[in-house]
């Protein structure tokens, strides 16, 4: 075998290695994307559950929040409660 043939074989092996590494990186990216989606869904579910618990703990908060979101007038105490609800819910 001469040097030219060895060079051709080396180039073919290198090209195969590059293609294999691209497939590997693609698979890793897909797995990472799926993991991030799962974490995002888990976080949203957790935030929804906590918000639901908050409103169920005090049914009056539902009324205050509805009125606050619709722009209707709230008493000073209700404004405080409304602001806290918005901060808690948006922080999740």
C-alpha positions in Angstrom: 0.0 0.0 0.0 1.4 3.4 -0.9 1.0 6.7 1.0 -1.7 8.0 -1.3 -3.9 4.9 -0.5 -3.3 5.3 3.2 -4.3 9.0 2.9 -7.5 8.1 1.2 -8.4 5.5 3.8 -7.6 8.0 6.6 -9.8 10.6 5.0 -12.7 8.1 4.8 -12.2 7.1 8.4 -12.2 10.7 9.4 -15.3 11.5 7.4 -17.1 8.5 9.0 -16.0 9.7 12.5 -17.3 13.2 11.8 -20.7 11.8 10.6 -20.9 9.5 13.7 -20.1 12.4 16.0 -22.8 14.6 14.4 -25.4 11.9 15.0 -24.2 11.5 18.6 -24.5 15.3 19.2 -27.9 15.4 17.6 -29.1 12.6 19.9 -27.7 14.4 22.9 -29.5 17.6 21.9 -32.8 15.7 21.5 -32.4 14.2 25.0 -31.5 17.6 26.5 -34.5 19.2 24.9 -36.9 16.5 26.2 -35.4 16.9 29.7 -35.9 20.7 29.6 -39.5 20.3 28.4 -40.1 17.9 31.3 -38.7 20.3 33.8 -40.7 23.2 32.4 -43.9 21.1 32.6 -43.1 20.1 36.1 -42.5 23.7 37.1 -45.7 24.9 35.5 -47.7 22.1 37.2 -46.2 23.0 40.6 -47.0 26.7 40.2 -50.5 25.9 39.1 -51.0 23.6 42.2 -49.6 26.2 44.5 -51.8 29.0 43.0 -54.9 26.7 43.3 -54.0 26.0 47.0 -53.7 29.7 47.6 -57.1 30.5 46.2 -58.8 27.5 47.9 -57.3 28.5 51.3 -59.3 31.8 51.1 -62.2 31.9 48.7 -62.5 35.6 49.2 -59.1 35.9 47.3 -60.9 34.7 44.2 -63.4 37.5 44.3 -60.7 40.1 45.1 -58.5 38.9 42.3 -61.4 38.9 39.8 -62.3 42.5 40.8 -58.7 43.6 40.7 -58.1 42.1 37.3 -61.2 43.7 35.9 -60.2 47.1 37.2 -63.1 47.5 39.6 -62.5 49.4 42.8 -61.0 47.7 45.8 -60.6 48.8 49.4 -57.1 49.5 50.7 -57.0 46.1 52.5 -58.2 44.4 49.3 -55.6 46.2 47.3 -52.9 44.8 49.6 -54.3 41.3 49.3 -54.6 41.6 45.5 -51.0 42.9 45.2 -49.7 40.0 47.4 -51.6 37.5 45.3 -50.2 38.9 42.1 -46.7 38.8 43.5 -47.0 35.2 44.7 -48.6 33.9 41.5 -46.2 35.8 39.2 -43.2 34.6 41.2 -43.9 31.0 40.4 
